[in-house]
Amino acid sequence: MPGEHMVQRLQRLINDHQIRQIRICRLGDFKLHDQSEEWSFGHEYIQVGSQPYNLNRVVTFTVIDQVLYLYF
């Protein structure tokens, strides 16, 4: 899924589910890499806290209790 499409999809998801926090996890072992209650979107990336992440590298995502989990 191209990064721009992923940005739009995640923004809708965040609004629809009233997301309060984003957590960045590794898919292989589900280890938590980063989390924040502050984020912003760029052209093909999301900045979570102070760290940018390329949305072209997102493998999957899920929402649990107003937390968006992004798996890379």
C-alpha positions in Angstrom: 0.0 0.0 0.0 1.6 3.3 -1.1 2.6 5.6 1.8 0.1 8.4 0.8 -2.8 5.9 0.8 -1.6 4.6 4.2 -1.5 8.1 5.6 -5.1 8.7 4.6 -6.3 5.3 5.9 -4.6 5.8 9.3 -5.9 9.3 9.7 -9.5 8.0 9.2 -8.8 5.2 11.6 -7.5 7.6 14.2 -10.5 9.8 13.9 -13.1 7.0 13.8 -11.6 5.2 16.8 -10.6 8.3 18.8 -7.0 7.0 19.1 -5.2 8.4 22.1 -1.8 6.6 21.7 0.3 5.1 18.9 2.7 2.2 19.6 5.4 1.1 17.2 6.2 -2.7 17.4 8.3 -5.2 15.6 6.2 -7.8 13.9 8.7 -10.7 14.3 8.6 -10.7 18.1 5.9 -8.0 18.9 8.5 -6.1 20.9 7.4 -2.5 21.7 9.9 -0.1 20.0 8.2 3.3 20.7 5.0 4.8 21.9 3.6 8.3 22.2 0.4 10.3 22.7 1.8 12.8 20.1 2.1 12.1 16.4 2.0 13.9 13.1 1.9 12.8 9.5 4.1 13.7 6.6 4.0 12.7 2.9 4.8 9.0 3.5 5.7 8.9 7.2 4.4 9.3 10.6 6.3 10.9 13.4 5.6 9.3 16.8 7.0 11.4 19.6 10.3 12.6 18.1 10.9 9.6 15.8 9.8 9.4 12.2 8.7 6.1 10.7 8.3 5.3 7.0 4.7 4.1 6.4 5.8 2.2 3.3 7.4 -0.2 5.8 4.2 -0.9 7.8 3.4 -4.6 7.6 0.1 -4.5 9.5 -1.7 -2.5 12.2 -4.5 -3.0 14.7 -6.5 -1.0 17.2 -7.0 -2.1 20.8 -8.8 0.2 23.3 -8.0 3.5 21.6 -4.4 2.5 20.9 -3.1 2.1 17.4 -0.4 -0.5 17.0 1.8 -0.2 13.9 3.9 -3.3 13.1 7.1 -2.9 11.1 
